[in-house]
Amino acid sequence: MSKARANELHEELYRPSPPEVMVIQQSPKRKMDARNTWEITFTEQDLEGLSLPHNDALVLSIPFQRKLVRRVLVDQGSSAEILFYSAFKALGLSKDQLTSNHKMVVVEADGNYVQPFAVEDMDIYSGESYSVLLTTDQDPSQNYWVSISVRGRKPQTPQGLTILHYLHHPKTSLIPTRPPPVAPLWNNYTHSKLFTTKILALMGTPQPPTTTHRRIALLNTQNYIDGYTKWAINNLSLVLPSTPYLGALKYSINNAFDGEKLPENFPMDYDVMNPATNQNSSYGSGVYMLDFNTTVDVILQNANALAENTSEIHPWHLHGHDFWVLGYGEGRFSDQKENNFNLRNPPFRNTAVIFPYGWTALRFVADNPGAWAFHCHIEPHLHMGMGVVFAEGVHLVGKVPHEALTCGLTGKMFMGGNSKP
Ligand SMILES: [Cu+2]
């Protein structure tokens, strides 16, 4: 492909994005290093036409033994599989089948703009929302497969398929000539992480405070209570009390839920990579009380579930706020990992996943008076205890609607007689 055509394609791909200011450091001519190899670096020429951070593999050319050697450099944290055409031929795939077709340009996540990037497939977890732009720039006489498949758990169902058809181009057969796309394997977490870490806030998105007032680390474990399988957070499995939290807090009904201070960390020696030695847990209904208008960091820590070699994806969703996703990491979180938090352009969202055996760091400002659920958005997991409750500035909440006071102790207090709050 010619450079002009490559630039043209790039222009097309990035058309939805607003103008960006791109600063590229002047790099001197490539020079030999002490081991007599050519220094591997990009020149302005290599980066021409690319927005940074880039979404495409970059090709670097280096003169070596009078030959021009090209190396493909992949972003930090990404991976690439390079297959020779002969491998595709052996699989019976023609060149026509290998050319990519429509791409989705991701522009928004959970109601906030993100830096646009193009993908052929994307992960959407329960509770998340995205906007993508699709350009109808392919052969209009063809029909195209759209495919949906299960992520994170071994699918028990076939992929869902539908057909993309260009208007005003009647076809005798609706079935596309190419086979349906092959979905990434359900447990290809490298693929999932590659997509997730591409999501960065667009310039102009609110930025996080640079420091925090409080950090709450939440260990996600699968446990037993009375022989039943449950999920627990810092070894407490959430059960919602019969009295609604908001009324209980607003009217200071002290015995409506567990009143003791909740754990903000988990044992230093907890091994997140293996099943727990003690798999029992207990129920809890307490609330993390947050000082109004303070900044709170939440570290979501994943762990091994009850079965060996099992750790799953959980999409955590916060009510009443957006949070910044400051980073993802493997294994157990440690204080030093904070040095790598993204404070420059973290996505501003209300749902974020924890990957198997990994952690996710979030920051939010407790500036919305009320009592708020923060929970795994896989519905059965919430009802098995995978959630916590935050509350802040409840004294600032005005009148609580009757409908929110009809149960439990508030029901007895306000709805039993004629008295009204
Ligand atoms: Cu879950």
Boltz pocket constraint, residues with backbone or C-beta under 6 A from the ligand:
constraints:
  - pocket:
      binder: B
      contacts: [[A, 313], [A, 314], [A, 315], [A, 376], [A, 377], [A, 378], [A, 381], [A, 386]]
      max_distance: 6.0
